């Protein structure tokens, strides 16, 4: 059992909203602050990548009792659809029969999560910016401007769920022995849109994650319930093919005609949205500790922002809440033990999924169009089907299980070393599905 606490959450995003719902279910008083307007009352920003809900996310929602509500907003994606130049789309299943990731609009889900947390009794205070945090006393200071009069709030606990550029973490960074790093990759992203057909149906297969891999850049498309697709162009900021080089409508039109001719005419208002929608950066944030004075804790992107190429940012943040739920059940009112266990268990896994996410960009943008890579994946899949107890692909460990991310990274590295050796076998293209290859993998697994 826990005694009721007066708790503040900074950030009304997905993780902050789920945390608010969980804490209200535990009987706490919860106030959620955000400097932004209520997302339920504004148009979407054009700065979104559709979410890919997987097992870890569903587990957290199941624990909160809202899984079925959210499933109404989701479309299952059973496979990748790779659009390579002028060739027909190549389909590659994600996992076993029936396994899928789920496409959900970030804005739609965020609105639903706030509704659910508010219905449970959490108080949301929008357009109220947190300017300062007293870490020792768990006090928040809000106001209209940095130089104006501030409102002081006293709490028992404060959670920073305010994203990669967290105000709460910024205050913690000023403390001695706080480790922090941020790394921007040289690729940015821009949101575009494929509208529905006139009858409301999807223009592309709606149960696939669509990828147009082009080496150093790529386009992806994920379906929405209204028949549209949210597209995201990932492109370097500078260079020959880059956002820097696309400064006119004619240049953008030519770029899409050359590299995405099969889909260019389906993207609505292409040149208008290309220049209207913002170009956003992608950052990895690592820090430690995540907890201060047993009163302040970071969750989600505030603790471990990652690039989106494994679709695990939201899932990892939701798993933070799952871990807190589990530790609260063990330690009750002992928040010192809850927070200590939380950060020590989650930090290695956050670092692991950051590494996995960065690697998956290379796979999605370059390797999915490479025949050598596709053969490698075919061998892995064949062996896993014959020996499911001996070989779980790293993607399945990350996406379709709740095993620790650190374990998935370690096992993935071991499997990669084995597959490197297999791909060096003479005439592997001819004997990829042979008993010889199967036996060699078995022998290497014994020695690993």
LOMARFI-133163 format. One record per residue (C-alpha): x, y, z; residue number from 0. Coordinates in steps of 0.001 Angstrom, whole numbers, always signed. Layout:
N
{u: X; v: Y; w: Z; fido: NUM}
...
//
This chain:
448
{u: +0; v: +0; w: +0; fido: 0}
{u: +1023; v: +3590; w: -618; fido: 1}
{u: -40; v: +6685; w: +1267; fido: 2}
{u: -1316; v: +9522; w: -894; fido: 3}
{u: +1303; v: +11955; w: -2112; fido: 4}
{u: +980; v: +15355; w: -3750; fido: 5}
{u: +2807; v: +14802; w: -7047; fido: 6}
{u: +3692; v: +17076; w: -9957; fido: 7}
{u: +4451; v: +15925; w: -13488; fido: 8}
{u: +6087; v: +18349; w: -15917; fido: 9}
{u: +5033; v: +17447; w: -19456; fido: 10}
{u: +1664; v: +16366; w: -20864; fido: 11}
{u: +3034; v: +14093; w: -23578; fido: 12}
{u: +2425; v: +10381; w: -23850; fido: 13}
{u: +4646; v: +9281; w: -20959; fido: 14}
{u: +3556; v: +12108; w: -18685; fido: 15}
{u: -112; v: +11342; w: -19345; fido: 16}
{u: +326; v: +7619; w: -18688; fido: 17}
{u: +2231; v: +8364; w: -15488; fido: 18}
{u: -545; v: +10733; w: -14377; fido: 19}
{u: -3153; v: +8028; w: -14952; fido: 20}
{u: -1107; v: +5442; w: -13057; fido: 21}
{u: -485; v: +7729; w: -10074; fido: 22}
{u: -4170; v: +8669; w: -9852; fido: 23}
{u: -5056; v: +4981; w: -9849; fido: 24}
{u: -2720; v: +4642; w: -6849; fido: 25}
{u: -4667; v: +7362; w: -5028; fido: 26}
{u: -2218; v: +10244; w: -5337; fido: 27}
{u: -3013; v: +13894; w: -6025; fido: 28}
{u: -1564; v: +14673; w: -9448; fido: 29}
{u: -986; v: +18004; w: -11204; fido: 30}
{u: +461; v: +18038; w: -14718; fido: 31}
{u: +2106; v: +21190; w: -16099; fido: 32}
{u: +2879; v: +22071; w: -19705; fido: 33}
{u: +4063; v: +25284; w: -21336; fido: 34}
{u: +2152; v: +24392; w: -24511; fido: 35}
{u: -1585; v: +24792; w: -25210; fido: 36}
{u: -3906; v: +21841; w: -24735; fido: 37}
{u: -3173; v: +19500; w: -27657; fido: 38}
{u: -6873; v: +18629; w: -27773; fido: 39}
{u: -7698; v: +22197; w: -28828; fido: 40}
{u: -5055; v: +22860; w: -31479; fido: 41}
{u: -4253; v: +21542; w: -34948; fido: 42}
{u: -1466; v: +19020; w: -35271; fido: 43}
{u: +1903; v: +20668; w: -35772; fido: 44}
{u: +3229; v: +18896; w: -38874; fido: 45}
{u: +6161; v: +17735; w: -36755; fido: 46}
{u: +5206; v: +14139; w: -36100; fido: 47}
{u: +6333; v: +10618; w: -36851; fido: 48}
{u: +3580; v: +8049; w: -36413; fido: 49}
{u: +4050; v: +5798; w: -33422; fido: 50}
{u: +4800; v: +2084; w: -33644; fido: 51}
{u: +3253; v: +472; w: -30580; fido: 52}
{u: +4773; v: -2903; w: -29696; fido: 53}
{u: +4677; v: -5391; w: -26821; fido: 54}
{u: +6279; v: -3170; w: -24186; fido: 55}
{u: +3859; v: -345; w: -24840; fido: 56}
{u: +832; v: -2617; w: -24818; fido: 57}
{u: +1983; v: -4122; w: -21507; fido: 58}
{u: +2086; v: -694; w: -19860; fido: 59}
{u: -1356; v: +194; w: -21205; fido: 60}
{u: -2719; v: -3184; w: -20078; fido: 61}
{u: -1437; v: -2519; w: -16548; fido: 62}
{u: -3255; v: +821; w: -16608; fido: 63}
{u: -6461; v: -838; w: -17824; fido: 64}
{u: -6646; v: +1133; w: -21074; fido: 65}
{u: -5214; v: -1271; w: -23655; fido: 66}
{u: -8543; v: -1956; w: -25351; fido: 67}
{u: -9373; v: +1760; w: -25556; fido: 68}
{u: -6084; v: +2479; w: -27312; fido: 69}
{u: -6321; v: -527; w: -29655; fido: 70}
{u: -9315; v: +1196; w: -31259; fido: 71}
{u: -6875; v: +3852; w: -32491; fido: 72}
{u: -4308; v: +1422; w: -33922; fido: 73}
{u: -3693; v: -338; w: -37234; fido: 74}
{u: -1609; v: -3553; w: -37181; fido: 75}
{u: +1425; v: -3626; w: -39465; fido: 76}
{u: +2525; v: -7200; w: -40115; fido: 77}
{u: +5346; v: -6476; w: -42529; fido: 78}
{u: +7668; v: -4029; w: -44171; fido: 79}
{u: +6974; v: -3012; w: -47748; fido: 80}
{u: +10228; v: -1975; w: -49417; fido: 81}
{u: +9862; v: +218; w: -52495; fido: 82}
{u: +13179; v: -102; w: -54312; fido: 83}
{u: +13469; v: +2116; w: -57378; fido: 84}
{u: +11159; v: +856; w: -60158; fido: 85}
{u: +10805; v: -2695; w: -58814; fido: 86}
{u: +7521; v: -3932; w: -57315; fido: 87}
{u: +7250; v: -3567; w: -53556; fido: 88}
{u: +9085; v: -6298; w: -51650; fido: 89}
{u: +7278; v: -7495; w: -48507; fido: 90}
{u: +9105; v: -8796; w: -45439; fido: 91}
{u: +7203; v: -10042; w: -42396; fido: 92}
{u: +8245; v: -8560; w: -39064; fido: 93}
{u: +7892; v: -11720; w: -37023; fido: 94}
{u: +5900; v: -14900; w: -36713; fido: 95}
{u: +2399; v: -15276; w: -38122; fido: 96}
{u: +144; v: -12705; w: -36478; fido: 97}
{u: +2938; v: -10621; w: -34925; fido: 98}
{u: +2645; v: -6930; w: -35705; fido: 99}
{u: +3632; v: -3453; w: -34690; fido: 100}
{u: +762; v: -960; w: -34536; fido: 101}
{u: +585; v: +2393; w: -36267; fido: 102}
{u: -987; v: +5153; w: -34172; fido: 103}
{u: -1118; v: +8890; w: -34812; fido: 104}
{u: +901; v: +10617; w: -32083; fido: 105}
{u: -1581; v: +13485; w: -31831; fido: 106}
{u: -4623; v: +11209; w: -31664; fido: 107}
{u: -3052; v: +9046; w: -28959; fido: 108}
{u: -1867; v: +12030; w: -26929; fido: 109}
{u: -5378; v: +13472; w: -26903; fido: 110}
{u: -6826; v: +10140; w: -25769; fido: 111}
{u: -4213; v: +9709; w: -23009; fido: 112}
{u: -4901; v: +13175; w: -21600; fido: 113}
{u: -8656; v: +12491; w: -21682; fido: 114}
{u: -8165; v: +9228; w: -19765; fido: 115}
{u: -5851; v: +10748; w: -17153; fido: 116}
{u: -8148; v: +13735; w: -16691; fido: 117}
{u: -11167; v: +11450; w: -16298; fido: 118}
{u: -9246; v: +9619; w: -13560; fido: 119}
{u: -8846; v: +12907; w: -11683; fido: 120}
{u: -5469; v: +14309; w: -12737; fido: 121}
{u: -5371; v: +18108; w: -13052; fido: 122}
{u: -3807; v: +19443; w: -16241; fido: 123}
{u: -2439; v: +22978; w: -16270; fido: 124}
{u: -1668; v: +23996; w: -19851; fido: 125}
{u: +172; v: +27136; w: -20930; fido: 126}
{u: +1846; v: +27282; w: -17533; fido: 127}
{u: +5591; v: +27145; w: -18029; fido: 128}
{u: +7910; v: +25816; w: -15340; fido: 129}
{u: +10824; v: +28240; w: -14981; fido: 130}
{u: +12587; v: +26798; w: -11965; fido: 131}
{u: +12665; v: +23734; w: -9725; fido: 132}
{u: +13820; v: +23557; w: -6112; fido: 133}
{u: +15234; v: +20049; w: -6197; fido: 134}
{u: +15764; v: +19722; w: -2447; fido: 135}
{u: +12297; v: +20923; w: -1458; fido: 136}
{u: +10322; v: +19604; w: -4475; fido: 137}
{u: +8978; v: +23030; w: -5396; fido: 138}
{u: +8010; v: +24270; w: -8854; fido: 139}
{u: +7958; v: +27873; w: -10015; fido: 140}
{u: +5770; v: +28841; w: -12967; fido: 141}
{u: +4940; v: +32112; w: -14656; fido: 142}
{u: +4280; v: +33940; w: -17887; fido: 143}
{u: +7900; v: +34990; w: -18364; fido: 144}
{u: +11342; v: +34348; w: -16933; fido: 145}
{u: +11531; v: +37865; w: -15481; fido: 146}
{u: +7928; v: +38146; w: -14281; fido: 147}
{u: +6264; v: +37104; w: -11047; fido: 148}
{u: +6344; v: +33365; w: -10417; fido: 149}
{u: +3791; v: +31118; w: -8784; fido: 150}
{u: +5302; v: +28718; w: -6222; fido: 151}
{u: +3942; v: +25169; w: -5805; fido: 152}
{u: +4928; v: +22665; w: -3101; fido: 153}
{u: +4921; v: +18933; w: -3837; fido: 154}
{u: +6070; v: +15702; w: -2288; fido: 155}
{u: +7446; v: +14331; w: -5581; fido: 156}
{u: +8163; v: +15799; w: -9014; fido: 157}
{u: +8529; v: +13832; w: -12252; fido: 158}
{u: +10213; v: +15369; w: -15281; fido: 159}
{u: +8409; v: +14015; w: -18349; fido: 160}
{u: +9140; v: +17083; w: -20431; fido: 161}
{u: +11067; v: +15593; w: -23312; fido: 162}
{u: +14551; v: +15698; w: -24769; fido: 163}
{u: +15080; v: +19335; w: -23752; fido: 164}
{u: +13657; v: +18881; w: -20262; fido: 165}
{u: +13515; v: +21873; w: -17920; fido: 166}
{u: +13615; v: +19552; w: -14914; fido: 167}
{u: +16723; v: +17783; w: -16207; fido: 168}
{u: +18323; v: +21133; w: -17018; fido: 169}
{u: +18067; v: +22013; w: -13330; fido: 170}
{u: +19527; v: +18627; w: -12330; fido: 171}
{u: +22438; v: +19168; w: -14731; fido: 172}
{u: +23684; v: +21987; w: -12524; fido: 173}
{u: +24286; v: +19552; w: -9686; fido: 174}
{u: +27696; v: +18068; w: -9024; fido: 175}
{u: +28489; v: +14703; w: -10657; fido: 176}
{u: +25556; v: +14767; w: -13051; fido: 177}
{u: +26604; v: +13123; w: -16316; fido: 178}
{u: +24982; v: +14340; w: -19516; fido: 179}
{u: +25503; v: +14050; w: -23262; fido: 180}
{u: +23493; v: +14838; w: -26365; fido: 181}
{u: +24283; v: +13783; w: -29906; fido: 182}
{u: +22506; v: +15072; w: -33001; fido: 183}
{u: +22752; v: +12956; w: -36127; fido: 184}
{u: +23260; v: +14779; w: -39434; fido: 185}
{u: +19851; v: +13624; w: -40677; fido: 186}
{u: +16666; v: +15591; w: -40076; fido: 187}
{u: +13035; v: +14806; w: -40854; fido: 188}
{u: +9972; v: +16417; w: -42379; fido: 189}
{u: +6355; v: +15288; w: -42249; fido: 190}
{u: +4274; v: +14850; w: -45429; fido: 191}
{u: +931; v: +13183; w: -46123; fido: 192}
{u: -745; v: +10763; w: -48519; fido: 193}
{u: -4525; v: +11348; w: -48436; fido: 194}
{u: -7151; v: +8614; w: -48561; fido: 195}
{u: -8865; v: +7535; w: -51746; fido: 196}
{u: -12223; v: +9158; w: -52498; fido: 197}
{u: -14010; v: +6232; w: -50828; fido: 198}
{u: -11890; v: +6524; w: -47663; fido: 199}
{u: -9671; v: +3537; w: -48416; fido: 200}
{u: -5865; v: +3560; w: -48264; fido: 201}
{u: -3811; v: +4137; w: -51424; fido: 202}
{u: -1177; v: +1639; w: -50239; fido: 203}
{u: -1401; v: -1643; w: -48326; fido: 204}
{u: -2617; v: -470; w: -44938; fido: 205}
{u: -1088; v: -3341; w: -42956; fido: 206}
{u: +2486; v: -2610; w: -44012; fido: 207}
{u: +5172; v: -203; w: -42881; fido: 208}
{u: +6233; v: +1361; w: -46182; fido: 209}
{u: +9888; v: +2250; w: -46762; fido: 210}
{u: +11566; v: +3852; w: -49757; fido: 211}
{u: +15256; v: +3208; w: -48905; fido: 212}
{u: +17690; v: +5394; w: -50829; fido: 213}
{u: +21036; v: +4935; w: -49100; fido: 214}
{u: +21735; v: +8077; w: -47087; fido: 215}
{u: +18085; v: +9094; w: -47011; fido: 216}
{u: +14665; v: +7461; w: -47042; fido: 217}
{u: +10926; v: +8037; w: -46998; fido: 218}
{u: +8544; v: +6073; w: -44769; fido: 219}
{u: +4738; v: +5937; w: -44650; fido: 220}
{u: +2485; v: +4673; w: -41853; fido: 221}
{u: -1314; v: +4370; w: -42099; fido: 222}
{u: -3964; v: +6314; w: -40211; fido: 223}
{u: -7539; v: +5285; w: -39436; fido: 224}
{u: -8980; v: +7888; w: -41823; fido: 225}
{u: -7354; v: +6210; w: -44845; fido: 226}
{u: -4416; v: +8600; w: -45040; fido: 227}
{u: -730; v: +7890; w: -44467; fido: 228}
{u: +1659; v: +9987; w: -42429; fido: 229}
{u: +4903; v: +10152; w: -44408; fido: 230}
{u: +8275; v: +11103; w: -42995; fido: 231}
{u: +11231; v: +12093; w: -45140; fido: 232}
{u: +14587; v: +11490; w: -43439; fido: 233}
{u: +17258; v: +13491; w: -45242; fido: 234}
{u: +20702; v: +14934; w: -44379; fido: 235}
{u: +20771; v: +18607; w: -43469; fido: 236}
{u: +23708; v: +19314; w: -45788; fido: 237}
{u: +25214; v: +17734; w: -48891; fido: 238}
{u: +24256; v: +16783; w: -52426; fido: 239}
{u: +20897; v: +15308; w: -51441; fido: 240}
{u: +19850; v: +17372; w: -48443; fido: 241}
{u: +17372; v: +19833; w: -47023; fido: 242}
{u: +19988; v: +22511; w: -47684; fido: 243}
{u: +19874; v: +21766; w: -51418; fido: 244}
{u: +16074; v: +21883; w: -51701; fido: 245}
{u: +15335; v: +25579; w: -51483; fido: 246}
{u: +12715; v: +25986; w: -54227; fido: 247}
{u: +9491; v: +24257; w: -55200; fido: 248}
{u: +11069; v: +23236; w: -58505; fido: 249}
{u: +14031; v: +21622; w: -56720; fido: 250}
{u: +11755; v: +19713; w: -54351; fido: 251}
{u: +9546; v: +18541; w: -57216; fido: 252}
{u: +12556; v: +17343; w: -59189; fido: 253}
{u: +13984; v: +15557; w: -56137; fido: 254}
{u: +10782; v: +13582; w: -55554; fido: 255}
{u: +10345; v: +12860; w: -59263; fido: 256}
{u: +13838; v: +11376; w: -59398; fido: 257}
{u: +13921; v: +9413; w: -56149; fido: 258}
{u: +10251; v: +8627; w: -55359; fido: 259}
{u: +8502; v: +8557; w: -58741; fido: 260}
{u: +6019; v: +5833; w: -57742; fido: 261}
{u: +4580; v: +7831; w: -54862; fido: 262}
{u: +5321; v: +11486; w: -55697; fido: 263}
{u: +1930; v: +12218; w: -57252; fido: 264}
{u: +106; v: +10659; w: -54302; fido: 265}
{u: +1640; v: +12987; w: -51702; fido: 266}
{u: -865; v: +15790; w: -51250; fido: 267}
{u: +298; v: +19408; w: -51483; fido: 268}
{u: +3855; v: +18137; w: -51799; fido: 269}
{u: +5746; v: +21349; w: -52447; fido: 270}
{u: +3472; v: +23417; w: -50191; fido: 271}
{u: +3838; v: +21089; w: -47193; fido: 272}
{u: +7528; v: +20560; w: -47864; fido: 273}
{u: +8178; v: +24219; w: -47137; fido: 274}
{u: +5320; v: +24766; w: -44690; fido: 275}
{u: +6129; v: +21908; w: -42319; fido: 276}
{u: +9207; v: +22321; w: -40127; fido: 277}
{u: +12459; v: +20447; w: -40629; fido: 278}
{u: +13214; v: +18801; w: -37314; fido: 279}
{u: +16412; v: +17429; w: -35799; fido: 280}
{u: +17007; v: +14007; w: -34237; fido: 281}
{u: +18898; v: +13729; w: -30967; fido: 282}
{u: +20081; v: +11053; w: -28559; fido: 283}
{u: +20212; v: +12142; w: -24906; fido: 284}
{u: +21994; v: +10185; w: -22196; fido: 285}
{u: +22277; v: +11229; w: -18578; fido: 286}
{u: +22681; v: +9920; w: -15036; fido: 287}
{u: +21486; v: +9982; w: -12318; fido: 288}
{u: +17797; v: +10140; w: -13181; fido: 289}
{u: +16807; v: +10788; w: -9567; fido: 290}
{u: +17645; v: +13568; w: -7114; fido: 291}
{u: +17106; v: +13544; w: -3355; fido: 292}
{u: +14435; v: +10816; w: -3598; fido: 293}
{u: +11966; v: +13543; w: -4599; fido: 294}
{u: +12713; v: +14243; w: -8268; fido: 295}
{u: +12804; v: +11678; w: -11090; fido: 296}
{u: +13122; v: +11786; w: -14879; fido: 297}
{u: +11051; v: +9545; w: -17157; fido: 298}
{u: +10798; v: +9009; w: -20903; fido: 299}
{u: +12727; v: +11285; w: -23258; fido: 300}
{u: +13789; v: +13538; w: -20391; fido: 301}
{u: +15969; v: +10647; w: -19203; fido: 302}
{u: +16782; v: +8868; w: -22467; fido: 303}
{u: +15743; v: +10465; w: -25772; fido: 304}
{u: +16586; v: +8262; w: -28767; fido: 305}
{u: +16340; v: +8471; w: -32541; fido: 306}
{u: +13093; v: +6941; w: -33875; fido: 307}
{u: +14414; v: +4197; w: -36147; fido: 308}
{u: +13400; v: +1241; w: -33991; fido: 309}
{u: +10004; v: +2689; w: -33134; fido: 310}
{u: +10894; v: +2274; w: -29457; fido: 311}
{u: +10903; v: +5813; w: -28046; fido: 312}
{u: +7341; v: +5702; w: -26764; fido: 313}
{u: +7597; v: +2001; w: -25896; fido: 314}
{u: +10731; v: +2607; w: -23826; fido: 315}
{u: +9046; v: +5515; w: -22049; fido: 316}
{u: +5966; v: +3444; w: -21309; fido: 317}
{u: +8245; v: +679; w: -20018; fido: 318}
{u: +9646; v: +3213; w: -17530; fido: 319}
{u: +6147; v: +3433; w: -16092; fido: 320}
{u: +5797; v: -368; w: -16057; fido: 321}
{u: +9021; v: -590; w: -14057; fido: 322}
{u: +7800; v: +2030; w: -11605; fido: 323}
{u: +4528; v: +108; w: -11206; fido: 324}
{u: +6427; v: -3093; w: -10436; fido: 325}
{u: +8765; v: -1431; w: -7947; fido: 326}
{u: +5920; v: +355; w: -6165; fido: 327}
{u: +4222; v: -3002; w: -5644; fido: 328}
{u: +7420; v: -4308; w: -4045; fido: 329}
{u: +8469; v: -1295; w: -1960; fido: 330}
{u: +5166; v: +414; w: -1131; fido: 331}
{u: +5858; v: +3827; w: +394; fido: 332}
{u: +9646; v: +3563; w: +225; fido: 333}
{u: +10281; v: +5971; w: -2636; fido: 334}
{u: +14024; v: +5867; w: -1985; fido: 335}
{u: +14035; v: +2179; w: -2922; fido: 336}
{u: +11560; v: +2708; w: -5769; fido: 337}
{u: +13642; v: +5444; w: -7383; fido: 338}
{u: +16965; v: +3714; w: -6798; fido: 339}
{u: +15747; v: +469; w: -8334; fido: 340}
{u: +14114; v: +2317; w: -11217; fido: 341}
{u: +17156; v: +4208; w: -12421; fido: 342}
{u: +19626; v: +1368; w: -11882; fido: 343}
{u: +17490; v: -1104; w: -13824; fido: 344}
{u: +16416; v: +1225; w: -16611; fido: 345}
{u: +19668; v: +3062; w: -17376; fido: 346}
{u: +21531; v: +105; w: -19024; fido: 347}
{u: +18439; v: -702; w: -21089; fido: 348}
{u: +18018; v: +2918; w: -22162; fido: 349}
{u: +21616; v: +2999; w: -23387; fido: 350}
{u: +21095; v: -301; w: -25223; fido: 351}
{u: +17952; v: +816; w: -27076; fido: 352}
{u: +19711; v: +4054; w: -28049; fido: 353}
{u: +22418; v: +1999; w: -29749; fido: 354}
{u: +19882; v: -343; w: -31364; fido: 355}
{u: +17894; v: +2604; w: -32694; fido: 356}
{u: +20899; v: +4230; w: -34311; fido: 357}
{u: +21919; v: +950; w: -35965; fido: 358}
{u: +18434; v: +412; w: -37332; fido: 359}
{u: +18648; v: +3652; w: -39312; fido: 360}
{u: +21509; v: +2137; w: -41292; fido: 361}
{u: +19465; v: -1007; w: -41859; fido: 362}
{u: +16303; v: +795; w: -42945; fido: 363}
{u: +17901; v: +3381; w: -45210; fido: 364}
{u: +20599; v: +1306; w: -46899; fido: 365}
{u: +20541; v: -2389; w: -46209; fido: 366}
{u: +16868; v: -3157; w: -46866; fido: 367}
{u: +17568; v: -2530; w: -50550; fido: 368}
{u: +20688; v: -4720; w: -50589; fido: 369}
{u: +20339; v: -8277; w: -51916; fido: 370}
{u: +23179; v: -9537; w: -49714; fido: 371}
{u: +21390; v: -8203; w: -46638; fido: 372}
{u: +18055; v: -9676; w: -47728; fido: 373}
{u: +19677; v: -13092; w: -48137; fido: 374}
{u: +21176; v: -12771; w: -44666; fido: 375}
{u: +17741; v: -12053; w: -43224; fido: 376}
{u: +16278; v: -14980; w: -45157; fido: 377}
{u: +18856; v: -17352; w: -43637; fido: 378}
{u: +18169; v: -16007; w: -40147; fido: 379}
{u: +14421; v: -16401; w: -40573; fido: 380}
{u: +14745; v: -19946; w: -41928; fido: 381}
{u: +16982; v: -21020; w: -39056; fido: 382}
{u: +14750; v: -19333; w: -36449; fido: 383}
{u: +11704; v: -21181; w: -37809; fido: 384}
{u: +13526; v: -24513; w: -37512; fido: 385}
{u: +15097; v: -23738; w: -34109; fido: 386}
{u: +12911; v: -21156; w: -32336; fido: 387}
{u: +14398; v: -22127; w: -28974; fido: 388}
{u: +17932; v: -21343; w: -30205; fido: 389}
{u: +17486; v: -18230; w: -32340; fido: 390}
{u: +15251; v: -15238; w: -31670; fido: 391}
{u: +16077; v: -12417; w: -34120; fido: 392}
{u: +17117; v: -9183; w: -32442; fido: 393}
{u: +14133; v: -7345; w: -33938; fido: 394}
{u: +11775; v: -9833; w: -32299; fido: 395}
{u: +13604; v: -9545; w: -28972; fido: 396}
{u: +13142; v: -5787; w: -29051; fido: 397}
{u: +9664; v: -5575; w: -30541; fido: 398}
{u: +7746; v: -8738; w: -29704; fido: 399}
{u: +9084; v: -9514; w: -26237; fido: 400}
{u: +9600; v: -7739; w: -22948; fido: 401}
{u: +13167; v: -9011; w: -22494; fido: 402}
{u: +15608; v: -6271; w: -21422; fido: 403}
{u: +16946; v: -4110; w: -24234; fido: 404}
{u: +20481; v: -4749; w: -22948; fido: 405}
{u: +19947; v: -8470; w: -23403; fido: 406}
{u: +18629; v: -7915; w: -26934; fido: 407}
{u: +21718; v: -5863; w: -27823; fido: 408}
{u: +24106; v: -8482; w: -26413; fido: 409}
{u: +22391; v: -11400; w: -28130; fido: 410}
{u: +22078; v: -9412; w: -31343; fido: 411}
{u: +25828; v: -8809; w: -31396; fido: 412}
{u: +26480; v: -12536; w: -30925; fido: 413}
{u: +24079; v: -13417; w: -33733; fido: 414}
{u: +25600; v: -10785; w: -36010; fido: 415}
{u: +29045; v: -12325; w: -35552; fido: 416}
{u: +27664; v: -15749; w: -36473; fido: 417}
{u: +25899; v: -14402; w: -39547; fido: 418}
{u: +29043; v: -12565; w: -40665; fido: 419}
{u: +30769; v: -15942; w: -40729; fido: 420}
{u: +27878; v: -17641; w: -42515; fido: 421}
{u: +27775; v: -15000; w: -45241; fido: 422}
{u: +31466; v: -15638; w: -45949; fido: 423}
{u: +30769; v: -19280; w: -46833; fido: 424}
{u: +31534; v: -20088; w: -50495; fido: 425}
{u: +28470; v: -20162; w: -52738; fido: 426}
{u: +26180; v: -19117; w: -49884; fido: 427}
{u: +23638; v: -17828; w: -52426; fido: 428}
{u: +23144; v: -21400; w: -53688; fido: 429}
{u: +23184; v: -23333; w: -50408; fido: 430}
{u: +21643; v: -20795; w: -48027; fido: 431}
{u: +18863; v: -23210; w: -46970; fido: 432}
{u: +21039; v: -26342; w: -46823; fido: 433}
{u: +21783; v: -28729; w: -43972; fido: 434}
{u: +25419; v: -27575; w: -44160; fido: 435}
{u: +24504; v: -23991; w: -43282; fido: 436}
{u: +22109; v: -25094; w: -40560; fido: 437}
{u: +24775; v: -27319; w: -38982; fido: 438}
{u: +27397; v: -24576; w: -39068; fido: 439}
{u: +25069; v: -22161; w: -37238; fido: 440}
{u: +24331; v: -24835; w: -34611; fido: 441}
{u: +28056; v: -25434; w: -34070; fido: 442}
{u: +28767; v: -21734; w: -33745; fido: 443}
{u: +25932; v: -21306; w: -31248; fido: 444}
{u: +27467; v: -24034; w: -29078; fido: 445}
{u: +30744; v: -22176; w: -29060; fido: 446}
{u: +29336; v: -18734; w: -28377; fido: 447}
//
